[in-house]
Amino acid sequence: MDSEGLKWCLALQLLLPHCFLETRIQGQLADAKLVLSGSSVSLQLSNLTKNYLRLTWFYTTNQKILEWETNRPTPNYFNTKFKDRVTLDLQNGTLHIYDVQEEDSSTYILKVMLMTGFEEEWSIPLRVFDPVPKPDITIEKTQEMNNRCYLILFCTARIQSVNYTWYGDSGPISERLQGGVLNITVIPQNSSKFYRCEASNPVSQNNDTVYFIPPCKLARSSGVGWIPMWLMVMVPTILGLLLI
């Protein structure tokens, strides 16, 4: 629309306000509410006016969760997947959702019809994440050559939307090596006693660890390195006792 057309539109809106859509978007939260699946969440507005005739919560732009007309004692809960998992606080309009699941992620919309005839609207993004299961490190390759150990490790958490971070003795490994695959060359100066993969999402994390045994071996347990020594000490002792 050009500037002249915009002036005419504004003038007409001042003269004939009810000929235009009376919806005013009061604000949209920049950051989503992040919660763990199975928990409860409350979608609340701190600046909700009390002078309204009707309040409606939406899961999507065209799917209503509930509607409450203030001249009625109870809200109307629509026949959706939320019907037995939501309640409305009649004092402040807060929507309480119980046992949230990943598929409940959406941008929820609250519409309020004011006594003046205007309609106000708010959007509240909600993201629900499943807990991260324990990831699994797969040892793809270990190769020793020229006093160097070449390692390739794969980390898989069997869940979508996770970030992977690798750790060694001194903390996180260089960012350029981050991701589900760790491809690293180990020399005596930078060797680590272990390599840990941490899988995480915004609400949970889990990890798996493999242990490095010089010059170029990996094991699931830190005890692998001392088991042979344990056997060397204990076996002669046990045999000696049996021969007494």
Backbone bond lengths (Angstrom), bond angles and torsions (degrees), N, CA, C in turn:
res aa  C-N    CA-C-N  psi(-1)  N-CA   C-N-CA  omega(-1)  CA-C   N-CA-C  phi
1 M - - - 1.466 - - 1.525 109.15 -
2 D 1.398 117.66 132.22 1.453 120.29 -179.85 1.524 109.39 -78.02
3 S 1.347 116.47 172.66 1.465 121.15 -175.24 1.523 111.94 -63.61
4 E 1.360 117.06 -34.94 1.468 120.09 -179.21 1.528 109.72 -67.93
5 G 1.337 115.37 -42.15 1.458 118.69 178.94 1.509 111.68 -65.06
6 L 1.342 116.87 -37.62 1.459 120.51 178.46 1.520 111.43 -63.59
7 K 1.340 117.24 -37.73 1.470 120.42 178.42 1.522 110.41 -63.69
8 W 1.342 116.75 -43.27 1.466 120.29 178.85 1.527 110.89 -63.32
9 C 1.334 115.53 -39.13 1.467 119.58 -179.26 1.518 111.05 -64.81
10 L 1.330 116.18 -42.96 1.462 119.67 179.98 1.523 110.80 -66.42
11 A 1.334 115.90 -38.78 1.465 119.13 179.66 1.517 111.00 -64.77
12 L 1.326 117.36 -43.82 1.463 121.30 178.66 1.517 111.74 -64.50
13 Q 1.350 115.76 -35.61 1.461 118.36 -179.91 1.525 110.77 -66.31
14 L 1.336 117.36 -34.67 1.465 120.52 177.67 1.526 110.64 -69.18
15 L 1.363 116.45 -36.89 1.453 120.31 -177.29 1.513 112.48 -81.51
16 L 1.339 116.74 -38.02 1.459 121.19 -175.53 1.537 109.87 -129.43
17 P 1.312 118.15 69.73 1.466 120.63 -174.30 1.517 113.21 -62.68
18 H 1.342 118.57 -30.41 1.460 119.73 -175.83 1.529 111.89 -81.54
19 C 1.322 117.95 -1.57 1.454 120.20 174.97 1.524 111.49 -86.69
20 F 1.314 115.88 -4.44 1.458 120.65 -178.41 1.513 109.41 -115.73
21 L 1.304 115.67 157.84 1.464 120.71 176.74 1.514 108.82 -61.25
22 E 1.345 115.23 126.61 1.454 119.14 -173.36 1.532 111.76 -97.70
23 T 1.296 115.33 32.25 1.463 119.91 178.85 1.519 109.47 -96.66
24 R 1.291 116.71 128.09 1.452 122.06 177.76 1.523 108.42 -119.38
25 I 1.294 116.41 117.46 1.457 119.92 179.00 1.531 108.25 -75.69
26 Q 1.332 116.17 111.45 1.459 120.92 -173.77 1.523 113.54 -82.04
27 G 1.290 116.01 -16.22 1.468 116.43 178.80 1.511 110.90 159.28
28 Q 1.286 115.66 149.23 1.457 121.16 176.13 1.520 108.18 -130.51
29 L 1.341 114.79 126.16 1.445 118.64 -177.28 1.517 110.16 -64.08
30 A 1.319 115.54 133.92 1.458 120.00 -178.63 1.521 111.63 -72.08
31 D 1.317 116.74 -36.42 1.457 120.64 -175.87 1.516 110.27 -109.83
32 A 1.313 115.96 137.01 1.463 120.75 179.71 1.520 110.72 -74.53
33 K 1.320 114.93 153.53 1.455 121.97 173.08 1.524 106.48 -80.43
34 L 1.346 117.77 125.27 1.457 122.71 -174.81 1.522 109.05 -109.81
35 V 1.339 116.71 123.75 1.461 120.20 -177.49 1.528 110.01 -138.82
36 L 1.335 115.06 161.56 1.457 122.75 179.04 1.517 109.69 -91.56
37 S 1.330 116.47 137.89 1.462 120.02 179.71 1.528 110.15 -59.42
38 G 1.329 115.75 145.16 1.454 121.57 -176.93 1.511 113.96 90.72
39 S 1.326 117.66 -11.55 1.460 121.44 179.92 1.524 110.58 -92.36
40 S 1.325 115.81 -179.01 1.461 122.10 176.51 1.522 109.25 -110.81
41 V 1.318 116.00 151.23 1.453 119.92 -179.32 1.514 109.05 -140.51
42 S 1.329 115.77 148.39 1.463 122.09 178.00 1.524 108.81 -119.91
43 L 1.320 116.11 122.38 1.465 121.87 176.36 1.524 107.27 -97.61
44 Q 1.319 115.32 112.98 1.468 120.43 -169.11 1.516 110.60 -135.18
45 L 1.315 115.31 147.03 1.459 122.71 173.85 1.515 108.54 -117.49
46 S 1.320 115.35 131.51 1.466 119.36 -178.02 1.525 112.56 -82.34
47 N 1.333 117.15 -19.48 1.462 120.29 -175.08 1.531 112.47 -113.88
48 L 1.316 117.67 27.85 1.456 120.36 179.97 1.530 110.67 -72.67
49 T 1.313 115.85 125.34 1.462 119.88 179.23 1.525 110.54 -69.46
50 K 1.319 117.46 154.67 1.461 121.55 178.15 1.526 112.24 -97.65
51 N 1.303 116.34 -7.12 1.465 120.62 -177.84 1.528 110.75 -92.98
52 Y 1.320 116.38 71.04 1.453 119.55 179.22 1.523 110.24 -135.65
53 L 1.331 114.30 159.93 1.469 120.85 -178.96 1.529 112.03 -98.63
54 R 1.331 115.48 -34.19 1.468 119.23 -175.53 1.522 109.56 -145.25
55 L 1.321 114.59 142.51 1.462 121.70 178.93 1.533 108.44 -128.06
56 T 1.341 117.11 132.50 1.459 121.07 -177.83 1.517 109.99 -135.67
57 W 1.340 115.43 128.88 1.468 121.44 174.33 1.526 109.12 -102.89
58 F 1.348 116.35 135.14 1.459 123.47 179.99 1.526 110.14 -118.50
59 Y 1.332 116.06 142.86 1.476 122.25 170.94 1.528 109.76 -84.20
60 T 1.319 116.33 -41.95 1.461 123.62 170.90 1.518 107.17 -129.82
61 T 1.312 116.40 -178.96 1.462 119.25 -176.04 1.523 112.91 -62.45
62 N 1.334 117.28 -22.80 1.472 118.84 -178.03 1.526 113.87 -125.92
63 Q 1.340 117.62 9.59 1.465 119.95 177.46 1.525 109.68 -115.74
64 K 1.320 115.75 110.30 1.459 121.31 -179.81 1.529 110.66 -81.28
65 I 1.331 114.72 140.58 1.472 120.81 173.09 1.522 109.70 -93.08
66 L 1.322 115.13 -48.03 1.461 120.32 179.91 1.517 109.52 -156.57
67 E 1.311 114.59 162.46 1.462 121.15 175.89 1.520 108.50 -145.05
68 W 1.320 114.64 138.21 1.469 119.17 -179.50 1.519 110.02 -134.07
69 E 1.312 115.19 121.37 1.449 121.20 171.38 1.526 107.47 -96.04
70 T 1.303 115.43 127.56 1.459 119.90 -169.25 1.528 113.87 -64.22
71 N 1.330 117.62 -14.06 1.466 118.97 176.75 1.534 111.56 -88.24
72 R 1.332 116.90 5.10 1.465 121.62 176.76 1.523 109.43 -112.81
73 P 1.336 117.59 149.09 1.470 119.82 -174.37 1.524 114.07 -72.69
74 T 1.325 118.18 -29.45 1.464 120.72 -175.98 1.533 110.55 -134.42
75 P 1.336 116.34 154.52 1.464 119.97 177.60 1.533 110.94 -73.68
76 N 1.306 115.08 162.65 1.457 122.16 172.58 1.521 108.01 -99.78
77 Y 1.350 116.22 111.32 1.460 121.28 178.70 1.526 108.32 -91.16
78 F 1.336 116.29 119.30 1.454 120.07 -176.44 1.527 110.87 -75.79
79 N 1.326 115.21 157.43 1.465 121.39 -175.50 1.536 109.76 -78.96
80 T 1.328 116.20 78.48 1.467 122.99 178.75 1.527 108.15 -125.93
81 K 1.311 115.55 -177.43 1.465 120.49 178.82 1.532 112.04 -66.12
82 F 1.338 116.83 -13.28 1.458 121.00 -179.20 1.537 113.15 -91.05
83 K 1.312 117.95 -9.10 1.463 121.16 -165.83 1.526 113.23 -51.28
84 D 1.330 117.41 -43.17 1.469 120.41 -178.16 1.522 112.31 -99.33
85 R 1.339 116.73 12.35 1.467 119.26 -177.08 1.525 113.23 -124.89
86 V 1.318 117.60 8.02 1.459 119.69 -179.20 1.527 111.17 -130.53
87 T 1.313 114.56 150.70 1.465 121.59 169.85 1.522 108.01 -138.92
88 L 1.321 115.52 153.90 1.461 121.36 178.59 1.513 109.40 -112.00
89 D 1.321 115.79 129.27 1.459 120.66 173.01 1.526 107.54 -80.93
90 L 1.321 116.78 111.43 1.466 120.61 -175.80 1.518 112.50 -71.13
91 Q 1.309 118.03 -14.65 1.461 120.33 -179.69 1.528 112.42 -78.55
92 N 1.335 116.07 -39.43 1.475 117.93 -175.05 1.531 113.95 -130.91
93 G 1.341 117.72 5.54 1.458 120.68 176.17 1.516 115.37 77.13
94 T 1.341 118.02 9.74 1.464 121.06 -179.04 1.522 110.83 -68.74
95 L 1.324 115.55 135.17 1.461 121.85 175.76 1.516 108.70 -97.51
96 H 1.331 117.68 118.49 1.460 123.07 177.32 1.526 108.60 -100.54
97 I 1.342 116.02 124.53 1.461 121.56 178.73 1.525 107.93 -116.49
98 Y 1.321 116.74 131.16 1.463 122.14 -177.12 1.526 110.40 -109.53
99 D 1.346 115.02 149.37 1.464 121.95 177.72 1.529 111.11 50.59
100 V 1.322 115.63 56.25 1.467 119.88 -178.17 1.525 110.66 -67.70
101 Q 1.321 115.86 146.71 1.459 122.56 179.34 1.524 109.63 -122.12
102 E 1.332 116.08 164.66 1.456 120.60 -175.97 1.529 111.55 -57.32
103 E 1.349 116.09 -36.33 1.465 119.15 -179.50 1.528 112.76 -72.03
104 D 1.331 117.98 -6.55 1.461 120.89 175.55 1.532 111.66 -79.54
105 S 1.315 116.84 -6.76 1.464 120.20 178.01 1.525 109.69 -60.20
106 S 1.329 115.63 129.25 1.461 120.60 -179.36 1.517 108.20 -174.22
107 T 1.321 115.08 176.11 1.458 120.41 169.19 1.521 107.29 -101.39
108 Y 1.326 115.92 105.55 1.460 121.64 -177.35 1.529 109.34 -78.91
109 I 1.298 115.27 145.79 1.464 121.22 -175.34 1.525 109.18 -123.65
110 L 1.293 115.41 131.87 1.463 121.62 173.50 1.524 108.23 -113.50
111 K 1.341 116.28 123.62 1.462 121.68 176.54 1.519 108.77 -116.66
112 V 1.309 114.96 134.72 1.463 121.48 -178.61 1.528 108.89 -127.42
113 M 1.328 116.12 123.81 1.458 121.55 175.29 1.524 108.79 -89.75
114 L 1.326 116.49 115.77 1.456 121.32 -176.84 1.528 111.11 -81.68
115 M 1.313 115.62 163.00 1.461 120.94 177.81 1.521 111.91 -65.76
116 T 1.340 116.04 -19.84 1.459 120.60 179.66 1.527 112.36 -80.64
117 G 1.330 116.34 -8.13 1.460 119.85 -177.28 1.511 113.90 97.83
118 F 1.333 116.78 -12.16 1.457 120.68 176.34 1.521 110.10 -78.47
119 E 1.327 115.91 155.85 1.454 121.28 175.44 1.519 109.08 -119.03
120 E 1.326 116.07 128.26 1.460 121.26 177.08 1.523 109.18 -104.68
121 E 1.320 115.08 148.63 1.463 119.93 -175.57 1.524 110.85 -139.35
122 W 1.323 115.58 136.92 1.461 122.56 175.48 1.523 109.42 -126.32
123 S 1.318 116.41 149.27 1.466 122.03 175.70 1.525 109.28 -120.02
124 I 1.323 116.39 131.56 1.464 121.79 -179.83 1.528 108.94 -127.58
125 P 1.334 118.44 105.95 1.463 120.29 178.73 1.527 110.90 -74.47
126 L 1.319 115.65 138.33 1.469 122.29 178.22 1.524 108.32 -129.72
127 R 1.338 116.50 130.04 1.453 121.68 174.72 1.522 108.93 -120.65
128 V 1.332 115.31 126.37 1.465 121.54 -179.73 1.527 108.06 -112.40
129 F 1.332 116.21 130.35 1.457 121.56 -178.02 1.523 110.44 -120.40
130 D 1.325 115.78 138.90 1.458 120.19 171.71 1.526 108.94 -73.80
131 P 1.352 118.24 151.33 1.464 119.10 176.43 1.523 110.57 -63.83
132 V 1.316 116.14 144.58 1.461 120.85 -179.02 1.532 109.08 -75.33
133 P 1.335 118.29 123.53 1.463 119.65 176.73 1.521 110.69 -73.38
134 K 1.317 116.23 167.53 1.469 119.94 177.87 1.520 109.45 -64.03
135 P 1.332 117.93 123.27 1.463 119.53 179.23 1.524 110.80 -74.61
136 D 1.307 115.40 168.87 1.457 121.01 -179.44 1.523 108.72 -127.16
137 I 1.345 116.12 125.52 1.461 121.11 176.72 1.522 108.97 -91.97
138 T 1.323 115.98 124.03 1.458 122.37 176.17 1.522 108.83 -104.03
139 I 1.320 116.51 126.29 1.468 121.48 178.82 1.520 108.13 -84.50
140 E 1.306 115.62 102.49 1.469 120.42 -175.73 1.527 111.42 -81.72
141 K 1.340 116.92 -39.28 1.457 118.55 -174.88 1.520 110.38 -158.57
142 T 1.322 116.57 137.85 1.460 123.42 167.20 1.521 106.97 -134.96
143 Q 1.300 116.61 126.10 1.464 120.81 -177.75 1.519 109.37 -141.66
144 E 1.318 116.01 127.97 1.458 121.45 178.80 1.519 109.34 -102.16
145 M 1.330 115.26 132.08 1.461 119.57 -178.94 1.525 108.73 -159.11
146 N 1.329 115.90 126.67 1.469 121.84 176.89 1.524 112.25 54.49
147 N 1.307 115.67 46.41 1.475 122.19 178.94 1.525 112.70 62.63
148 R 1.322 115.65 23.94 1.463 121.79 176.25 1.519 108.99 -124.82
149 C 1.317 115.34 148.10 1.464 121.24 178.49 1.530 108.35 -117.28
150 Y 1.314 116.09 122.55 1.459 121.62 -179.60 1.536 108.78 -101.29
151 L 1.315 115.97 121.35 1.465 121.66 -176.19 1.523 110.35 -119.16
152 I 1.324 115.52 138.19 1.460 121.76 170.19 1.528 106.95 -130.30
153 L 1.335 116.29 116.83 1.460 122.32 -178.34 1.525 109.71 -121.85
154 F 1.305 116.15 139.05 1.462 121.86 176.10 1.534 108.45 -111.79
155 C 1.320 115.92 137.41 1.469 121.22 177.73 1.531 108.31 -122.01
156 T 1.340 115.44 127.10 1.464 120.65 -177.80 1.516 109.47 -132.51
157 A 1.341 116.20 129.63 1.463 121.09 -179.03 1.518 112.80 -104.62
158 R 1.330 117.82 -4.11 1.474 122.65 178.77 1.526 112.23 55.28
159 I 1.310 115.30 40.81 1.457 121.38 176.18 1.518 107.10 -155.16
160 Q 1.317 116.45 149.71 1.453 120.07 -178.99 1.522 110.51 -85.37
161 S 1.302 114.51 164.78 1.473 122.80 174.56 1.522 112.31 57.70
162 V 1.330 116.40 55.38 1.457 120.59 174.47 1.520 109.14 -126.02
163 N 1.327 114.91 154.28 1.463 122.12 174.13 1.522 108.43 -107.68
164 Y 1.325 115.64 145.65 1.462 120.74 179.94 1.525 109.42 -114.50
165 T 1.329 115.81 136.08 1.454 121.97 175.59 1.521 108.07 -133.58
166 W 1.328 116.21 131.25 1.463 121.65 179.16 1.526 110.03 -100.43
167 Y 1.339 114.68 140.41 1.462 120.81 -179.72 1.528 109.94 -126.93
168 G 1.344 114.25 149.35 1.452 122.16 171.15 1.516 109.32 -127.32
169 D 1.330 116.71 -163.15 1.466 120.91 -179.27 1.529 112.71 -54.91
170 S 1.309 116.07 -41.21 1.463 120.56 -171.77 1.521 113.45 -94.01
171 G 1.334 117.80 8.84 1.458 120.25 178.20 1.516 111.42 114.42
172 P 1.342 116.55 -157.62 1.479 120.10 -178.09 1.520 111.45 -59.92
173 I 1.318 115.21 139.21 1.458 121.17 176.26 1.520 108.51 -79.96
174 S 1.315 116.30 155.20 1.469 123.06 -175.60 1.521 112.32 -41.80
175 E 1.334 115.83 138.02 1.464 121.58 -176.49 1.519 112.89 -58.22
176 R 1.311 117.37 -30.89 1.465 118.93 -178.04 1.521 111.38 -68.40
177 L 1.346 116.15 -13.52 1.466 119.96 178.92 1.518 111.48 -101.43
178 Q 1.318 116.60 5.09 1.458 119.28 -176.10 1.525 111.57 -77.11
179 G 1.324 115.00 162.49 1.454 122.52 -178.27 1.512 109.05 125.34
180 G 1.333 116.31 -175.07 1.453 119.89 -178.85 1.511 113.69 -72.48
181 V 1.340 118.00 -11.14 1.461 121.72 -178.86 1.529 108.71 -118.97
182 L 1.328 115.85 129.93 1.465 121.27 174.68 1.522 107.80 -111.00
183 N 1.326 115.63 115.23 1.464 122.64 178.71 1.519 106.08 -118.71
184 I 1.322 116.67 107.22 1.458 119.30 -170.04 1.526 110.57 -140.39
185 T 1.327 114.92 146.06 1.462 121.68 174.26 1.520 108.34 -104.12
186 V 1.333 116.01 123.68 1.461 121.09 -175.86 1.526 109.12 -106.62
187 I 1.327 115.06 127.34 1.456 121.68 173.20 1.527 107.10 -120.40
188 P 1.328 118.17 162.98 1.478 119.08 -177.42 1.523 113.67 -52.41
189 Q 1.333 117.96 -31.37 1.472 120.11 -177.18 1.527 113.29 -74.61
190 N 1.348 118.32 -22.49 1.470 118.63 -177.11 1.530 112.55 -122.92
191 S 1.319 117.22 15.50 1.470 120.06 -177.82 1.526 109.94 -68.28
192 S 1.318 115.47 151.69 1.459 122.49 179.84 1.527 108.71 -125.54
193 K 1.314 116.58 150.71 1.465 120.02 179.44 1.520 111.73 -73.15
194 F 1.335 116.44 -20.07 1.461 119.88 -179.16 1.523 109.53 -153.15
195 Y 1.345 114.97 163.66 1.459 122.34 171.71 1.525 107.08 -132.22
196 R 1.316 115.04 119.97 1.463 121.03 -175.47 1.525 109.75 -115.73
197 C 1.316 114.86 134.53 1.462 121.30 175.27 1.524 108.34 -106.60
198 E 1.318 115.99 124.01 1.462 121.23 176.32 1.526 108.74 -109.51
199 A 1.331 115.32 120.73 1.462 121.25 174.74 1.519 108.03 -101.10
200 S 1.321 117.15 134.79 1.461 119.29 -174.38 1.521 110.99 -148.09
201 N 1.327 114.80 153.64 1.458 122.77 165.55 1.521 106.34 -128.38
202 P 1.306 120.01 -178.82 1.466 119.45 -173.59 1.530 116.11 -61.88
203 V 1.341 118.72 -13.53 1.470 119.12 -175.02 1.520 114.16 -123.80
204 S 1.343 119.28 -5.26 1.464 119.96 -179.62 1.518 110.05 -159.04
205 Q 1.344 115.32 166.11 1.459 120.65 177.59 1.524 109.55 -153.12
206 N 1.339 115.64 158.77 1.452 122.38 176.73 1.521 107.42 -152.77
207 N 1.346 117.71 163.50 1.462 118.24 -175.50 1.519 111.96 -148.80
208 D 1.324 114.45 163.40 1.459 123.34 174.25 1.520 107.20 -137.71
209 T 1.343 116.11 152.30 1.461 121.16 -174.03 1.517 110.86 -135.98
210 V 1.334 115.95 140.00 1.458 121.60 167.25 1.524 107.12 -121.82
211 Y 1.336 115.89 150.73 1.456 121.31 -174.96 1.524 110.21 -109.30
212 F 1.326 114.22 140.14 1.460 121.77 -175.96 1.521 109.82 -97.29
213 I 1.339 115.00 127.63 1.459 121.21 178.94 1.524 107.28 -118.74
214 P 1.332 118.09 111.59 1.465 120.25 -178.55 1.539 110.91 -58.78
215 P 1.332 117.59 148.47 1.476 124.27 6.11 1.530 113.86 -85.41
216 C 1.373 118.10 -25.12 1.462 116.50 -175.70 1.527 111.00 -162.02
217 K 1.315 116.10 61.10 1.459 121.00 177.53 1.526 109.38 -130.79
218 L 1.302 115.76 149.28 1.461 122.32 175.55 1.518 108.66 -124.80
219 A 1.327 116.35 144.65 1.461 121.07 -178.49 1.513 109.53 -140.84
220 R 1.324 116.71 154.51 1.460 121.57 179.70 1.518 112.00 -75.78
221 S 1.318 117.72 -20.33 1.461 121.07 -177.26 1.518 109.96 -126.68
222 S 1.340 115.21 144.00 1.460 119.64 177.54 1.514 110.88 -70.58
223 G 1.338 117.32 -14.31 1.460 120.34 -177.78 1.509 114.03 -78.09
224 V 1.355 117.84 -11.57 1.457 119.53 -176.08 1.516 111.73 -58.61
225 G 1.301 117.12 -37.70 1.448 120.69 -175.92 1.511 113.65 -66.77
226 W 1.365 117.85 -29.16 1.458 117.40 -176.58 1.520 113.55 -105.42
227 I 1.323 119.16 -0.87 1.460 120.47 177.84 1.525 111.77 -62.81
228 P 1.347 120.11 -45.91 1.462 118.69 178.59 1.520 113.13 -57.65
229 M 1.339 117.94 -41.15 1.457 121.01 178.06 1.521 110.61 -64.67
230 W 1.330 117.08 -39.24 1.471 121.53 177.97 1.522 110.53 -60.48
231 L 1.358 114.26 -41.90 1.460 118.03 179.49 1.522 111.19 -67.54
232 M 1.304 117.80 -37.73 1.460 121.44 -179.44 1.518 111.62 -62.97
233 V 1.335 116.88 -31.22 1.460 120.49 -179.34 1.517 111.55 -85.70
234 M 1.351 116.49 -43.28 1.454 120.57 -171.15 1.523 113.70 -79.68
235 V 1.342 117.83 -38.02 1.466 119.79 -175.98 1.526 112.00 -60.87
236 P 1.341 121.08 -49.22 1.469 119.28 177.22 1.518 112.56 -60.50
237 T 1.356 116.30 -35.31 1.460 119.61 179.73 1.519 110.99 -64.35
238 I 1.343 115.95 -45.37 1.459 120.14 -179.57 1.526 111.02 -64.92
239 L 1.339 116.54 -41.35 1.464 120.10 179.60 1.523 110.90 -64.04
240 G 1.327 114.98 -37.96 1.467 118.53 178.61 1.512 112.10 -64.42
241 L 1.319 116.55 -39.05 1.457 120.15 178.36 1.511 111.85 -66.63
242 L 1.335 116.88 -37.14 1.468 121.16 -179.30 1.524 111.87 -68.98
243 L 1.331 116.61 -27.80 1.464 120.53 -178.17 1.514 112.90 -85.42
244 I 1.323 118.81 -10.09 1.464 121.14 179.83 1.513 110.92 -69.10
